[in-house]
């Protein structure tokens, strides 16, 4: 007798929403098992690990390689990353990227870059599974939401110390 398939947990995404709609989104990605692989807390904030530095450089330059996408603000914490991303309308925005595709890039490209450089530089290897499977997102629908989220991301390292 065949066993029924396990029920899949509810999706974290808003049902029926097109996640390539221009606008602001707050996204959080978390390391697997919340391992503190991105850096460590210091008095002045977060001291980034070698991988954290590669992720920082990647997020800083992300908009240069992704047209009509802007990471307005981000903060790397020891075990997770917050970012405020803006999908903008533009002249050639006929096929806008989906948020999930952008998150996939943010999760995979820095890991691949680190692994190549780790071999060359003798750095510690990363776990096979680095990020948790999914991610948190919040669609920001007002200027107040955007301002609140910007401040939340900005001051996140200081809340983590409390």
ABEGO torsion letter per residue (X at the ends): XBBBBBBBBBBABBBGBBAABBEBBBBBBBBBGGBBAAEBBBAAEBBBBAAAAAAAAAAAAAAAABBGBBBABBBBBAABBBBBBBBBBBAAAABBBBAAAAAAAAAAAAAAAAAAAAAAAGBBBBBABABBABBBBBBBABAAAAAAAAAAAAAAAAAAAX
